[in-house]
Amino acid sequence: MEDYILIKPTMEYAEQIAEYRKAFLESGDSMDGTGPLRRMTDPGEYISFCETCEMRATVPENLVPATQFLFIRTFDNKLVGMIQIRHELNDFLKLYGGHIGYSVRPGERRKGYARKMLKKALPYCAEIGINKVLVTCIAGNVGSEKTILANGGVYESTVYEPGAKVNLKRFWIAINPIC
């Protein structure tokens, strides 16, 4: 059995999704890779929204199709991270957001989960036809940069994102298509 799995959000994890959200709100951290979780108090509503976003025909206007995953530690069935894979890039994502956003529960950081989660997500990118993945991180976020580099990230540039008033480092990860 695998130590960690990526699964789509389901009601089985509704309570853990609510706890994950609460941990980030209490810590004041950003919830990267969780979509609109910050503003959704009802896990059921969040799960439904994630399903809606998977298909071009149902994704809300101004968003791109995306797949949301929970990163579950299997020995205790605990939600330790979330990762979102955007199937394509709009103008904003091309510059600042990239194909993938991810976060690790505040109490579970510095244990290698982000690196493992990103590694597990890359084959899915290949499955949906993304063979070169853009991943960004805030300049100075050493942990996230190490995560990206450990997964084959190649630094491209640093850009200033005026909305968040941060410098973002841009990395590309080339993926071999699944045969």
PyRosetta script that sets phi, psi and omega in degrees:
from pyrosetta import init, pose_from_sequence

init()
pose = pose_from_sequence("MEDYILIKPTMEYAEQIAEYRKAFLESGDSMDGTGPLRRMTDPGEYISFCETCEMRATVPENLVPATQFLFIRTFDNKLVGMIQIRHELNDFLKLYGGHIGYSVRPGERRKGYARKMLKKALPYCAEIGINKVLVTCIAGNVGSEKTILANGGVYESTVYEPGAKVNLKRFWIAINPIC")
pose.set_psi(1, 142.6)
pose.set_omega(1, 178.6)
pose.set_phi(2, -70.6)
pose.set_psi(2, 151.3)
pose.set_omega(2, 177.6)
pose.set_phi(3, -76.6)
pose.set_psi(3, -27.1)
pose.set_omega(3, -176.6)
pose.set_phi(4, -143.6)
pose.set_psi(4, 145.0)
pose.set_omega(4, 176.9)
pose.set_phi(5, -134.0)
pose.set_psi(5, 153.5)
pose.set_omega(5, 169.9)
pose.set_phi(6, -102.0)
pose.set_psi(6, 126.6)
pose.set_omega(6, 176.0)
pose.set_phi(7, -136.6)
pose.set_psi(7, 155.2)
pose.set_omega(7, 176.2)
pose.set_phi(8, -74.9)
pose.set_psi(8, 150.5)
pose.set_omega(8, -179.8)
pose.set_phi(9, -61.1)
pose.set_psi(9, 134.3)
pose.set_omega(9, 175.7)
pose.set_phi(10, -136.1)
pose.set_psi(10, 167.9)
pose.set_omega(10, 179.7)
pose.set_phi(11, -63.5)
pose.set_psi(11, -22.5)
pose.set_omega(11, 175.7)
pose.set_phi(12, -56.3)
pose.set_psi(12, -30.3)
pose.set_omega(12, -177.4)
pose.set_phi(13, -106.0)
pose.set_psi(13, 13.7)
pose.set_omega(13, -176.5)
pose.set_phi(14, -55.8)
pose.set_psi(14, -46.6)
pose.set_omega(14, -179.0)
pose.set_phi(15, -64.3)
pose.set_psi(15, -41.3)
pose.set_omega(15, 179.5)
pose.set_phi(16, -68.3)
pose.set_psi(16, -34.4)
pose.set_omega(16, 176.0)
pose.set_phi(17, -62.8)
pose.set_psi(17, -43.3)
pose.set_omega(17, 177.8)
pose.set_phi(18, -62.7)
pose.set_psi(18, -40.7)
pose.set_omega(18, 179.0)
pose.set_phi(19, -67.0)
pose.set_psi(19, -39.1)
pose.set_omega(19, 178.1)
pose.set_phi(20, -60.1)
pose.set_psi(20, -49.3)
pose.set_omega(20, 178.5)
pose.set_phi(21, -57.6)
pose.set_psi(21, -47.5)
pose.set_omega(21, -178.2)
pose.set_phi(22, -60.9)
pose.set_psi(22, -40.8)
pose.set_omega(22, -179.9)
pose.set_phi(23, -61.1)
pose.set_psi(23, -39.6)
pose.set_omega(23, 179.3)
pose.set_phi(24, -72.3)
pose.set_psi(24, -40.9)
pose.set_omega(24, 178.8)
pose.set_phi(25, -62.7)
pose.set_psi(25, -41.4)
pose.set_omega(25, 179.8)
pose.set_phi(26, -67.9)
pose.set_psi(26, -33.4)
pose.set_omega(26, -178.5)
pose.set_phi(27, -85.1)
pose.set_psi(27, -17.4)
pose.set_omega(27, -178.5)
pose.set_phi(28, 78.7)
pose.set_psi(28, 11.3)
pose.set_omega(28, -179.9)
pose.set_phi(29, -82.3)
pose.set_psi(29, 158.6)
pose.set_omega(29, 175.4)
pose.set_phi(30, -78.1)
pose.set_psi(30, 150.4)
pose.set_omega(30, -178.7)
pose.set_phi(31, -103.0)
pose.set_psi(31, 60.7)
pose.set_omega(31, -179.0)
pose.set_phi(32, -59.7)
pose.set_psi(32, 141.6)
pose.set_omega(32, 176.8)
pose.set_phi(33, 74.4)
pose.set_psi(33, 19.9)
pose.set_omega(33, -179.9)
pose.set_phi(34, -118.6)
pose.set_psi(34, 3.9)
pose.set_omega(34, -176.6)
pose.set_phi(35, 63.4)
pose.set_psi(35, -136.8)
pose.set_omega(35, -175.3)
pose.set_phi(36, -88.3)
pose.set_psi(36, 24.2)
pose.set_omega(36, -176.2)
pose.set_phi(37, -55.3)
pose.set_psi(37, -37.5)
pose.set_omega(37, -177.7)
pose.set_phi(38, -54.5)
pose.set_psi(38, -40.1)
pose.set_omega(38, -174.7)
pose.set_phi(39, -98.2)
pose.set_psi(39, 2.6)
pose.set_omega(39, -179.2)
pose.set_phi(40, -109.1)
pose.set_psi(40, 110.8)
pose.set_omega(40, -178.8)
pose.set_phi(41, -82.3)
pose.set_psi(41, -20.7)
pose.set_omega(41, -178.4)
pose.set_phi(42, -98.6)
pose.set_psi(42, 112.3)
pose.set_omega(42, 179.8)
pose.set_phi(43, -58.1)
pose.set_psi(43, -34.4)
pose.set_omega(43, 177.9)
pose.set_phi(44, -62.0)
pose.set_psi(44, -41.5)
pose.set_omega(44, 176.8)
pose.set_phi(45, -63.6)
pose.set_psi(45, -41.4)
pose.set_omega(45, 179.0)
pose.set_phi(46, -62.8)
pose.set_psi(46, -46.1)
pose.set_omega(46, -179.7)
pose.set_phi(47, -60.8)
pose.set_psi(47, -44.3)
pose.set_omega(47, 177.9)
pose.set_phi(48, -62.6)
pose.set_psi(48, -41.3)
pose.set_omega(48, 179.2)
pose.set_phi(49, -62.1)
pose.set_psi(49, -42.7)
pose.set_omega(49, 179.2)
pose.set_phi(50, -59.9)
pose.set_psi(50, -41.2)
pose.set_omega(50, 177.8)
pose.set_phi(51, -63.4)
pose.set_psi(51, -41.1)
pose.set_omega(51, 179.9)
pose.set_phi(52, -61.6)
pose.set_psi(52, -34.6)
pose.set_omega(52, -174.7)
pose.set_phi(53, -77.9)
pose.set_psi(53, -10.7)
pose.set_omega(53, -176.4)
pose.set_phi(54, -72.2)
pose.set_psi(54, -28.0)
pose.set_omega(54, -173.6)
pose.set_phi(55, -113.0)
pose.set_psi(55, 139.5)
pose.set_omega(55, 178.1)
pose.set_phi(56, -55.7)
pose.set_psi(56, -38.5)
pose.set_omega(56, -176.6)
pose.set_phi(57, -66.9)
pose.set_psi(57, -23.2)
pose.set_omega(57, -175.5)
pose.set_phi(58, -118.0)
pose.set_psi(58, -7.4)
pose.set_omega(58, -178.7)
pose.set_phi(59, -65.7)
pose.set_psi(59, 136.4)
pose.set_omega(59, 178.9)
pose.set_phi(60, -58.5)
pose.set_psi(60, 150.1)
pose.set_omega(60, 178.7)
pose.set_phi(61, -55.9)
pose.set_psi(61, 145.0)
pose.set_omega(61, -179.7)
pose.set_phi(62, 75.1)
pose.set_psi(62, 2.5)
pose.set_omega(62, 174.4)
pose.set_phi(63, -114.4)
pose.set_psi(63, 162.4)
pose.set_omega(63, 176.2)
pose.set_phi(64, -106.1)
pose.set_psi(64, 155.4)
pose.set_omega(64, 175.1)
pose.set_phi(65, -57.5)
pose.set_psi(65, 139.4)
pose.set_omega(65, -178.0)
pose.set_phi(66, -150.2)
pose.set_psi(66, 150.9)
pose.set_omega(66, 175.4)
pose.set_phi(67, -114.6)
pose.set_psi(67, 128.3)
pose.set_omega(67, 179.7)
pose.set_phi(68, -98.6)
pose.set_psi(68, 134.9)
pose.set_omega(68, 175.7)
pose.set_phi(69, -126.4)
pose.set_psi(69, 147.9)
pose.set_omega(69, 168.4)
pose.set_phi(70, -99.2)
pose.set_psi(70, 140.9)
pose.set_omega(70, 176.2)
pose.set_phi(71, -103.6)
pose.set_psi(71, 109.9)
pose.set_omega(71, -172.4)
pose.set_phi(72, -107.9)
pose.set_psi(72, 128.8)
pose.set_omega(72, 172.8)
pose.set_phi(73, -81.8)
pose.set_psi(73, 118.4)
pose.set_omega(73, -167.3)
pose.set_phi(74, -73.8)
pose.set_psi(74, -31.8)
pose.set_omega(74, -174.6)
pose.set_phi(75, -63.7)
pose.set_psi(75, -28.9)
pose.set_omega(75, 177.4)
pose.set_phi(76, -123.7)
pose.set_psi(76, 7.6)
pose.set_omega(76, 177.5)
pose.set_phi(77, 56.7)
pose.set_psi(77, 38.1)
pose.set_omega(77, -175.9)
pose.set_phi(78, -100.2)
pose.set_psi(78, 135.9)
pose.set_omega(78, 174.0)
pose.set_phi(79, -75.3)
pose.set_psi(79, 110.5)
pose.set_omega(79, -178.8)
pose.set_phi(80, -109.6)
pose.set_psi(80, -13.7)
pose.set_omega(80, 179.7)
pose.set_phi(81, -161.3)
pose.set_psi(81, 167.4)
pose.set_omega(81, 174.7)
pose.set_phi(82, -136.4)
pose.set_psi(82, 146.2)
pose.set_omega(82, 178.7)
pose.set_phi(83, -142.6)
pose.set_psi(83, 136.5)
pose.set_omega(83, 179.3)
pose.set_phi(84, -117.6)
pose.set_psi(84, 132.1)
pose.set_omega(84, 178.1)
pose.set_phi(85, -112.3)
pose.set_psi(85, 116.4)
pose.set_omega(85, 178.5)
pose.set_phi(86, -88.9)
pose.set_psi(86, 126.4)
pose.set_omega(86, -173.0)
pose.set_phi(87, -70.3)
pose.set_psi(87, -22.1)
pose.set_omega(87, 179.1)
pose.set_phi(88, -151.8)
pose.set_psi(88, 174.0)
pose.set_omega(88, -178.4)
pose.set_phi(89, -118.5)
pose.set_psi(89, 131.0)
pose.set_omega(89, 169.4)
pose.set_phi(90, -91.0)
pose.set_psi(90, -176.3)
pose.set_omega(90, -176.6)
pose.set_phi(91, -58.2)
pose.set_psi(91, -43.2)
pose.set_omega(91, 179.9)
pose.set_phi(92, -64.4)
pose.set_psi(92, -48.1)
pose.set_omega(92, -177.8)
pose.set_phi(93, -65.2)
pose.set_psi(93, -33.5)
pose.set_omega(93, 178.0)
pose.set_phi(94, -60.0)
pose.set_psi(94, -35.1)
pose.set_omega(94, -178.6)
pose.set_phi(95, -91.7)
pose.set_psi(95, -43.0)
pose.set_omega(95, -166.3)
pose.set_phi(96, -120.1)
pose.set_psi(96, -40.1)
pose.set_omega(96, -168.8)
pose.set_phi(97, -93.8)
pose.set_psi(97, -35.4)
pose.set_omega(97, -179.5)
pose.set_phi(98, 77.4)
pose.set_psi(98, -174.0)
pose.set_omega(98, -179.1)
pose.set_phi(99, -80.2)
pose.set_psi(99, -26.0)
pose.set_omega(99, -171.5)
pose.set_phi(100, -131.6)
pose.set_psi(100, 135.9)
pose.set_omega(100, 170.2)
pose.set_phi(101, -127.6)
pose.set_psi(101, 144.7)
pose.set_omega(101, -178.5)
pose.set_phi(102, -151.5)
pose.set_psi(102, 159.1)
pose.set_omega(102, 175.0)
pose.set_phi(103, -150.0)
pose.set_psi(103, 157.7)
pose.set_omega(103, 176.8)
pose.set_phi(104, -122.5)
pose.set_psi(104, 136.6)
pose.set_omega(104, 179.0)
pose.set_phi(105, -48.9)
pose.set_psi(105, 132.7)
pose.set_omega(105, -176.3)
pose.set_phi(106, -48.4)
pose.set_psi(106, -41.4)
pose.set_omega(106, -179.1)
pose.set_phi(107, -77.2)
pose.set_psi(107, -2.2)
pose.set_omega(107, -177.1)
pose.set_phi(108, -116.2)
pose.set_psi(108, 11.7)
pose.set_omega(108, -176.6)
pose.set_phi(109, -76.9)
pose.set_psi(109, 163.3)
pose.set_omega(109, 178.4)
pose.set_phi(110, 65.1)
pose.set_psi(110, 32.2)
pose.set_omega(110, 177.5)
pose.set_phi(111, -122.9)
pose.set_psi(111, 7.6)
pose.set_omega(111, 178.3)
pose.set_phi(112, 86.0)
pose.set_psi(112, 6.3)
pose.set_omega(112, -177.1)
pose.set_phi(113, -65.3)
pose.set_psi(113, -40.3)
pose.set_omega(113, -178.8)
pose.set_phi(114, -61.2)
pose.set_psi(114, -44.5)
pose.set_omega(114, 179.4)
pose.set_phi(115, -60.3)
pose.set_psi(115, -45.8)
pose.set_omega(115, -179.7)
pose.set_phi(116, -66.5)
pose.set_psi(116, -40.0)
pose.set_omega(116, -179.2)
pose.set_phi(117, -64.6)
pose.set_psi(117, -45.8)
pose.set_omega(117, 179.0)
pose.set_phi(118, -63.6)
pose.set_psi(118, -41.7)
pose.set_omega(118, 178.7)
pose.set_phi(119, -59.6)
pose.set_psi(119, -42.2)
pose.set_omega(119, 179.7)
pose.set_phi(120, -69.2)
pose.set_psi(120, -26.0)
pose.set_omega(120, -177.6)
pose.set_phi(121, -80.4)
pose.set_psi(121, -26.3)
pose.set_omega(121, -174.5)
pose.set_phi(122, -62.1)
pose.set_psi(122, -39.8)
pose.set_omega(122, 176.2)
pose.set_phi(123, -60.8)
pose.set_psi(123, -34.2)
pose.set_omega(123, 177.0)
pose.set_phi(124, -64.2)
pose.set_psi(124, -39.3)
pose.set_omega(124, 177.1)
pose.set_phi(125, -56.9)
pose.set_psi(125, -45.8)
pose.set_omega(125, 178.9)
pose.set_phi(126, -62.4)
pose.set_psi(126, -40.3)
pose.set_omega(126, 179.8)
pose.set_phi(127, -58.4)
pose.set_psi(127, -36.2)
pose.set_omega(127, -177.9)
pose.set_phi(128, -96.0)
pose.set_psi(128, 10.1)
pose.set_omega(128, 172.0)
pose.set_phi(129, 92.8)
pose.set_psi(129, 13.3)
pose.set_omega(129, 176.3)
pose.set_phi(130, -97.5)
pose.set_psi(130, 109.5)
pose.set_omega(130, -177.3)
pose.set_phi(131, -104.8)
pose.set_psi(131, -7.3)
pose.set_omega(131, 174.7)
pose.set_phi(132, -137.2)
pose.set_psi(132, 111.9)
pose.set_omega(132, -170.9)
pose.set_phi(133, -103.4)
pose.set_psi(133, 128.9)
pose.set_omega(133, 174.5)
pose.set_phi(134, -93.0)
pose.set_psi(134, 125.9)
pose.set_omega(134, 176.2)
pose.set_phi(135, -129.4)
pose.set_psi(135, 134.8)
pose.set_omega(135, 179.7)
pose.set_phi(136, -121.3)
pose.set_psi(136, 158.9)
pose.set_omega(136, 172.9)
pose.set_phi(137, -149.5)
pose.set_psi(137, 155.4)
pose.set_omega(137, 178.0)
pose.set_phi(138, -64.8)
pose.set_psi(138, 131.5)
pose.set_omega(138, 176.8)
pose.set_phi(139, -56.5)
pose.set_psi(139, 131.6)
pose.set_omega(139, -177.6)
pose.set_phi(140, 98.5)
pose.set_psi(140, -11.3)
pose.set_omega(140, 175.9)
pose.set_phi(141, -84.7)
pose.set_psi(141, 84.4)
pose.set_omega(141, -173.1)
pose.set_phi(142, -60.9)
pose.set_psi(142, -40.5)
pose.set_omega(142, -179.1)
pose.set_phi(143, -61.8)
pose.set_psi(143, -45.6)
pose.set_omega(143, 179.8)
pose.set_phi(144, -67.3)
pose.set_psi(144, -40.1)
pose.set_omega(144, 178.2)
pose.set_phi(145, -61.5)
pose.set_psi(145, -43.3)
pose.set_omega(145, 178.0)
pose.set_phi(146, -62.7)
pose.set_psi(146, -37.9)
pose.set_omega(146, 177.7)
pose.set_phi(147, -60.2)
pose.set_psi(147, -47.4)
pose.set_omega(147, -178.4)
pose.set_phi(148, -65.7)
pose.set_psi(148, -46.2)
pose.set_omega(148, 180.0)
pose.set_phi(149, -62.6)
pose.set_psi(149, -38.8)
pose.set_omega(149, 179.7)
pose.set_phi(150, -64.8)
pose.set_psi(150, -19.8)
pose.set_omega(150, 179.4)
pose.set_phi(151, -103.5)
pose.set_psi(151, 20.0)
pose.set_omega(151, 175.2)
pose.set_phi(152, 91.6)
pose.set_psi(152, 11.1)
pose.set_omega(152, 179.9)
pose.set_phi(153, -63.7)
pose.set_psi(153, 138.0)
pose.set_omega(153, 176.6)
pose.set_phi(154, -118.5)
pose.set_psi(154, 121.3)
pose.set_omega(154, -178.2)
pose.set_phi(155, -62.4)
pose.set_psi(155, 134.3)
pose.set_omega(155, 176.6)
pose.set_phi(156, -109.8)
pose.set_psi(156, -53.7)
pose.set_omega(156, -175.0)
pose.set_phi(157, -167.9)
pose.set_psi(157, 171.4)
pose.set_omega(157, 172.5)
pose.set_phi(158, -119.0)
pose.set_psi(158, 134.2)
pose.set_omega(158, -179.4)
pose.set_phi(159, -127.5)
pose.set_psi(159, 153.2)
pose.set_omega(159, 177.1)
pose.set_phi(160, -94.7)
pose.set_psi(160, 125.3)
pose.set_omega(160, 176.9)
pose.set_phi(161, -99.9)
pose.set_psi(161, 106.3)
pose.set_omega(161, -172.5)
pose.set_phi(162, -67.4)
pose.set_psi(162, -29.2)
pose.set_omega(162, -179.8)
pose.set_phi(163, -63.6)
pose.set_psi(163, -46.8)
pose.set_omega(163, -179.9)
pose.set_phi(164, -92.3)
pose.set_psi(164, -9.5)
pose.set_omega(164, -179.3)
pose.set_phi(165, 57.0)
pose.set_psi(165, 49.9)
pose.set_omega(165, 178.8)
pose.set_phi(166, -136.1)
pose.set_psi(166, 155.3)
pose.set_omega(166, 170.5)
pose.set_phi(167, -90.7)
pose.set_psi(167, 132.8)
pose.set_omega(167, 179.8)
pose.set_phi(168, -116.1)
pose.set_psi(168, 132.3)
pose.set_omega(168, 175.0)
pose.set_phi(169, -90.5)
pose.set_psi(169, 134.3)
pose.set_omega(169, -177.9)
pose.set_phi(170, -107.6)
pose.set_psi(170, 131.7)
pose.set_omega(170, 179.5)
pose.set_phi(171, -130.7)
pose.set_psi(171, 146.7)
pose.set_omega(171, 175.2)
pose.set_phi(172, -115.4)
pose.set_psi(172, 136.4)
pose.set_omega(172, 175.0)
pose.set_phi(173, -117.8)
pose.set_psi(173, 118.0)
pose.set_omega(173, 177.4)
pose.set_phi(174, -84.2)
pose.set_psi(174, 135.0)
pose.set_omega(174, -178.8)
pose.set_phi(175, -120.3)
pose.set_psi(175, 136.5)
pose.set_omega(175, 173.9)
pose.set_phi(176, -77.0)
pose.set_psi(176, 129.4)
pose.set_omega(176, 179.0)
pose.set_phi(177, -59.9)
pose.set_psi(177, 146.0)
pose.set_omega(177, 177.0)
pose.set_phi(178, -76.7)
pose.set_psi(178, 129.7)
pose.set_omega(178, -177.9)
pose.set_phi(179, -87.4)
pose.dump_pdb("model.pdb")
